[in-house]
Amino acid sequence: MNGEFDDRACEDLIQQAHTTSLTVTPSLWIRRTHAVGMRVKQGKGGGVNAYPEIAADFRLWLDPAERLALVRLMSDIKAD
């Protein structure tokens, strides 16, 4: 866990993104919330790297059908 994570800044960024034209970039997210597990490299050859767990969760966030399939699979496993 990240004891330095700023929940209030997280809520503020999400609210601003929903109500204004603010684009929440990875750099902005990391800087404002003190997030860990992500790294941004600027310039040629740059990009965003994240821990595998963060990347997997982001993928599920992008694809609600896949998230639903995972939830159903976990429900089936718990029922056994």
GROMACS elastic network, one bead per residue, 0.5 to 0.9 nm:
[ bonds ]
;  ai    aj funct       b0    kb
    1     4     6  0.89080   500
    1     5     6  0.87150   500
    2     5     6  0.55193   500
    2    34     6  0.85358   500
    2    35     6  0.74107   500
    2    36     6  0.69482   500
    3     6     6  0.84485   500
    4    33     6  0.81661   500
    4    34     6  0.61905   500
    4    35     6  0.77266   500
    4    36     6  0.88657   500
    5     9     6  0.86828   500
    5    10     6  0.85125   500
    5    33     6  0.55321   500
    5    34     6  0.51465   500
    5    35     6  0.57050   500
    5    36     6  0.80457   500
    6     9     6  0.53835   500
    6    10     6  0.63634   500
    6    11     6  0.89001   500
    6    32     6  0.76356   500
    6    34     6  0.63959   500
    6    35     6  0.80094   500
    7    11     6  0.62753   500
    7    12     6  0.86268   500
    7    33     6  0.70224   500
    8    11     6  0.51350   500
    8    12     6  0.61569   500
    8    13     6  0.86338   500
    8    33     6  0.81470   500
    9    13     6  0.60810   500
    9    14     6  0.85810   500
    9    29     6  0.88875   500
    9    32     6  0.61763   500
    9    33     6  0.55230   500
   10    13     6  0.52645   500
   10    14     6  0.62827   500
   10    15     6  0.86224   500
   10    29     6  0.78335   500
   10    32     6  0.76664   500
   10    33     6  0.58507   500
   11    14     6  0.52175   500
   11    15     6  0.61131   500
   11    16     6  0.85833   500
   12    15     6  0.50958   500
   12    16     6  0.60557   500
   12    17     6  0.85151   500
   13    16     6  0.50855   500
   13    17     6  0.60433   500
   13    18     6  0.86225   500
   13    22     6  0.84998   500
   13    24     6  0.72301   500
   13    29     6  0.78656   500
   13    32     6  0.83313   500
   13    33     6  0.88611   500
   14    17     6  0.51178   500
   14    18     6  0.63178   500
   14    19     6  0.87653   500
   14    24     6  0.82432   500
   15    18     6  0.52141   500
   15    19     6  0.62277   500
   15    20     6  0.83884   500
   16    19     6  0.51788   500
   16    20     6  0.55091   500
   16    21     6  0.78611   500
   16    22     6  0.63856   500
   16    23     6  0.88958   500
   16    24     6  0.89463   500
   17    20     6  0.56415   500
   17    21     6  0.64699   500
   17    22     6  0.51304   500
   17    23     6  0.63892   500
   17    24     6  0.67555   500
   18    21     6  0.79071   500
   18    22     6  0.82058   500
   19    22     6  0.82439   500
   20    23     6  0.86869   500
   23    28     6  0.88426   500
   24    27     6  0.82035   500
   24    28     6  0.61428   500
   24    29     6  0.63961   500
   25    28     6  0.51545   500
   25    29     6  0.61273   500
   25    30     6  0.86338   500
   26    29     6  0.50228   500
   26    30     6  0.61154   500
   26    31     6  0.85029   500
   26    38     6  0.80606   500
   26    39     6  0.83533   500
   26    40     6  0.70957   500
   26    48     6  0.74250   500
   27    30     6  0.52532   500
   27    31     6  0.60537   500
   27    32     6  0.85310   500
   27    39     6  0.83190   500
   27    40     6  0.64763   500
   27    48     6  0.89575   500
   28    31     6  0.51539   500
   28    32     6  0.59696   500
   28    33     6  0.83027   500
   29    32     6  0.54455   500
   29    33     6  0.58560   500
   29    34     6  0.76994   500
   29    35     6  0.71132   500
   30    33     6  0.55602   500
   30    34     6  0.52148   500
   30    36     6  0.71914   500
   30    38     6  0.75169   500
   30    39     6  0.83159   500
   30    40     6  0.88678   500
   31    34     6  0.55831   500
   31    35     6  0.74103   500
   32    35     6  0.79977   500
   35    38     6  0.72033   500
   36    39     6  0.79368   500
   36    50     6  0.88304   500
   37    49     6  0.82353   500
   37    50     6  0.55270   500
   37    51     6  0.53714   500
   37    54     6  0.73732   500
   38    48     6  0.69703   500
   38    49     6  0.56178   500
   38    51     6  0.66109   500
   38    54     6  0.81003   500
   39    47     6  0.82845   500
   39    48     6  0.57062   500
   39    49     6  0.51819   500
   39    50     6  0.63378   500
   40    46     6  0.72628   500
   40    47     6  0.58116   500
   40    49     6  0.64977   500
   40    50     6  0.88658   500
   41    44     6  0.87129   500
   41    45     6  0.78616   500
   41    47     6  0.53141   500
   41    48     6  0.64498   500
   41    49     6  0.83274   500
   42    45     6  0.78107   500
   42    47     6  0.66351   500
   42    48     6  0.88189   500
   43    46     6  0.51765   500
   43    47     6  0.81676   500
   44    47     6  0.87550   500
   49    55     6  0.83962   500
   50    53     6  0.79812   500
   50    54     6  0.60533   500
   50    55     6  0.59162   500
   51    54     6  0.53487   500
   51    55     6  0.63242   500
   51    56     6  0.87164   500
   52    55     6  0.50628   500
   52    56     6  0.60594   500
   52    57     6  0.85951   500
   53    56     6  0.51345   500
   53    57     6  0.62131   500
   53    58     6  0.86153   500
   54    57     6  0.51682   500
   54    58     6  0.61548   500
   54    59     6  0.86216   500
   55    58     6  0.50788   500
   55    59     6  0.62098   500
   55    60     6  0.87448   500
   56    59     6  0.50637   500
   56    60     6  0.63536   500
   56    61     6  0.86878   500
   57    60     6  0.50548   500
   57    61     6  0.61833   500
   57    62     6  0.87044   500
   57    67     6  0.89001   500
   58    62     6  0.62815   500
   58    63     6  0.87598   500
   59    62     6  0.51405   500
   59    63     6  0.63707   500
   59    66     6  0.86016   500
   59    67     6  0.87255   500
   60    63     6  0.51041   500
   60    64     6  0.63674   500
   60    65     6  0.82727   500
   60    66     6  0.60817   500
   60    67     6  0.50838   500
   60    68     6  0.88342   500
   60    70     6  0.87920   500
   61    64     6  0.62580   500
   61    66     6  0.87253   500
   61    67     6  0.71407   500
   62    66     6  0.87925   500
   62    67     6  0.88089   500
   63    66     6  0.54559   500
   63    67     6  0.64848   500
   63    68     6  0.88737   500
   64    68     6  0.61205   500
   64    69     6  0.85784   500
   65    68     6  0.51171   500
   65    69     6  0.62330   500
   65    70     6  0.87140   500
   66    69     6  0.50116   500
   66    70     6  0.62624   500
   66    71     6  0.86888   500
   67    70     6  0.50994   500
   67    71     6  0.62321   500
   67    72     6  0.86582   500
   68    71     6  0.50467   500
   68    72     6  0.61520   500
   68    73     6  0.85307   500
   69    72     6  0.51552   500
   69    73     6  0.61206   500
   69    74     6  0.86722   500
   70    74     6  0.61768   500
   70    75     6  0.85715   500
   71    74     6  0.51668   500
   71    75     6  0.61961   500
   71    76     6  0.86788   500
   72    76     6  0.61934   500
   72    77     6  0.86480   500
   73    76     6  0.50934   500
   73    77     6  0.62402   500
   73    78     6  0.87082   500
   74    77     6  0.50285   500
   74    78     6  0.61796   500
   74    79     6  0.85738   500
   75    78     6  0.51705   500
   75    79     6  0.61629   500
   75    80     6  0.88867   500
   76    79     6  0.50936   500
   76    80     6  0.65630   500
   77    80     6  0.54206   500
